[in-house]
Amino acid sequence: MIRPALLLPLLLLPCLIVQAGVYRWVDADGRVHFSDRPADATAERLDLHVDAPVSRGADSPVDPPPASAPFPGPYARFEILSPVEAEVLMRGEGRFAVELGLEPALQPGHRLAMVLDGLETVIEAGATRFALDGVAFGPHRLGALIRDEQGVLIARAPTLRFELRRDAPPGEL
């Protein structure tokens, strides 16, 4: 049985998670980075929010397919090339590279976004290669999508699961 004194902190935990900041910056090589800590004064704090799903009924033709189904929209190819499904990434820090396959190039007015564990973040300039920083070790879900100027879903890459594990030096547990 949960004690009443423990119940309040447990109920407030989701609020604290939502308050955690996400920062975005571009390094000298033009790569986009994301982290829970600003790297320098040029890091931009992102205001992330998760939109509530809209129910249109089961037979509505405008409902997007499930996140696991391919939905390339007007693109011949839209997929996550790296990491791959069920991959275990061994890293010394919470950083890894993402590479997307997109053909043809991003159309004018379309915005590319990545979705890590349900949090959507726009990728500036439509970059198909970028690094994610400050990601917690453990299992994750990663997806990518394309929206138009009004935020309407145009295409979705299938969501994949991967795990980020700490790479311990030899002799260390």
Phi, psi and omega in degrees: 000137180278131178287146179303327180293333179272341184294317182298312177299324178294322179289331181276345183305313178301326179295320179293322179296318180296329181285344181299135182274152173235131182243147181231138175208162179245128181277181183298335179272002179085008179276140180271134180236150176230142180202166175272359177229138178291135180285322180200190183293341181276352181293135182257127177283128181266139176264096183266141173211152180254121179287142176288141179294148179255128180266126180243001183101151186293332185262009182288128180288347182270353177292131178290156178292167177303155184300338181276346182272142176295137179214075186284350181059226182280005183262142179290330180212133175209106184206161175269120180270327181210131001288173180254165181307132176064016179288144173252115181263121178263116183223153175276346179216168181279060183223137175204160182265147175238136176229132180248147172257120182221120177222133348291185180301162180305128182284152179304136179088348179270146179241134178266136179222149172252151180235108179251116180053040176088354180261121183267132178225128179289137177262114183297145176061016176064029181300135178258000174226126180201166180247144174252128180246155174073023180275135181292148175289143180133188181282147180217162171242134181230132177222170177218148178212165179234131178238155176272187184300330181271000180088009179284136180294125180257319182206154179218130173277146178302138178287139178235161177247141176211170179231136177254117181242149179286130177268102183278141175299156179306137179086355180251138178262000000 
